[in-house]
Amino acid sequence: MSSYTYEEIREVVCKWCKELENDNRFVMKVVTDSIDAFIVNFDFECCVAQLCVNVPDFAPYRFVCFEACRTDDDRMYFFYDDITMKKDDVIRFLNESVEFCVKRGDSRV
């Protein structure tokens, strides 16, 4: 079982997003902020991405999903949390997700 509840991870991810508000490497727009879901769209120079925190009825993730598509080379990236993760793991993977989107050309994360 995961070491966090939906409410706990939602709060942690919202705080993480708040800390990124002044990052000039991308534009971030919160499109849904309700008790049932927190959804953020990211627009990078060469990548588009979406972060979702919710309780899905059927999905390959527990509560957190980050999906991205690079526009310069069509590479895809995704992160899905699972029941083995801790809150720190989720934040680490979200940071790696942003780095994937920021990198240009053939650079790999």
TIZABA-164071 format. One line per 8 residues: their letters; for each residue x, y, z of C-alpha. Coordinates in steps of 0.2 Angstrom, whole numbers, always signed. Each point is the difference from the previous one (the first is absolute). Layout:
BEGIN
A) X Y Z | ...
% end
This chain:
BEGIN
MSSYTYEE) +0 +0 +0 | +6 +18 -4 | +6 +10 +14 | -11 +15 -4 | -19 +3 -3 | -7 +10 -14 | -2 +15 +11 | +18 -1 +5
IREVVCKW) +7 -2 -17 | -11 +14 -7 | +6 +12 +13 | +18 -5 -3 | -2 +2 -19 | -9 +17 +1 | +14 +6 +11 | +13 -6 -13
CKELENDN) -9 +9 -14 | -1 +16 +11 | +19 -1 +2 | +2 -1 -19 | -11 +16 -4 | +15 +11 -3 | +9 -12 -11 | +3 +8 -16
RFVMKVVT) +4 -16 -10 | -19 -3 -3 | -17 +6 +1 | -11 -9 +13 | -19 +2 +1 | -11 -8 +13 | -16 -6 -10 | -9 -9 +14
DSIDAFIV) +2 +3 +19 | -14 -9 +9 | -2 -12 +14 | -1 -14 -13 | +14 +4 -12 | +15 +12 -2 | +6 +1 -18 | +14 +11 -7
NFDFECCV) +5 +3 -18 | +18 +4 -4 | +7 +8 -15 | +18 -1 -3 | +11 +6 -15 | +0 -17 -8 | -12 -10 +11 | -18 +0 +6
AQLCVNVP) -6 -9 +15 | -14 -3 +13 | +1 -4 +18 | -16 -8 +8 | -3 -4 +18 | -16 -10 +3 | -8 -16 +5 | -3 -9 -17
DFAPYRFV) -13 -13 -2 | +11 -9 -12 | +18 +5 -4 | +18 -6 +0 | +4 +11 +15 | -5 +2 +18 | -3 +19 +2 | +13 +9 -10
CFEACRTD) +3 +1 -19 | +12 +10 -10 | +0 -2 -19 | +11 +10 -12 | +3 +0 -19 | +15 +9 -7 | -4 +10 -16 | +18 +0 -6
DDRMYFFY) +2 -19 -2 | -16 -8 +5 | +6 -9 +15 | -12 -4 +13 | +2 +0 +19 | -11 -5 +14 | +0 -3 +19 | -13 -9 +9
DDITMKKD) +1 -2 +19 | -4 -17 +8 | -4 -8 +16 | +19 -3 +4 | +5 +19 +0 | +2 +13 +13 | -4 +18 -1 | +19 +4 -3
DVIRFLNE) +0 -12 -15 | -14 +9 -8 | +9 +17 +1 | +16 -8 -6 | -9 -7 -15 | -9 +16 -3 | +16 +10 +0 | +8 -13 -13
SVEFCVKR) -16 +2 -10 | +3 +19 -1 | +18 -3 -5 | -5 -11 -14 | -11 +14 -7 | +13 +13 +2 | +14 -9 -9 | +2 +3 -18
GDSRV) +5 -11 -15 | +8 -17 +3 | +4 +3 +18 | -7 -14 +11 | -6 +1 +18
% end
